[in-house]
Amino acid sequence: MRKRMGGGTLAALILLFLPLSADGYTIVLRDGRRIEIPDHFIVGTSTLTYEADPGIQITLQLSTVDVAATEKINNESAGSLTTDHWLTTI
């Protein structure tokens, strides 16, 4: 006879396989979708750019990003997305 795994045991196993700490940043889009990106990225006046893989850069229009939700989910203060990652060189 097979022994069934309890719900608590299953939940514990799932948690073990989830990453304990993320070395990334979550972008929340205006339509509610979330994108995990590396924690190093650049915010310009109207875009956010990050490197997906070596030599591959992805640029998002800031108008598609829910800035307040992005800052909240990353435990940042209001305005930090555009001030802490601001483009300083061209």
Stockholm file with secondary structure:
# STOCKHOLM 1.0

chainA/1-90         MRKRMGGGTLAALILLFLPLSADGYTIVLRDGRRIEIPDHFIVGTSTLTYEADPGIQITLQLSTVDVAATEKINNESAGSLTTDHWLTTI
#=GR chainA/1-90 SS CCCCCCHHHHHHHHHHHSCSSCSEEEEEBTTSCEEEEESCEEECSSEEEEEEETTEEEEEEGGGBCHHHHHHHTTCCTTHHHHHTBCCCC
#=GC SS_cons        CCCCCCHHHHHHHHHHHSCSSCSEEEEEBTTSCEEEEESCEEECSSEEEEEEETTEEEEEEGGGBCHHHHHHHTTCCTTHHHHHTBCCCC
//
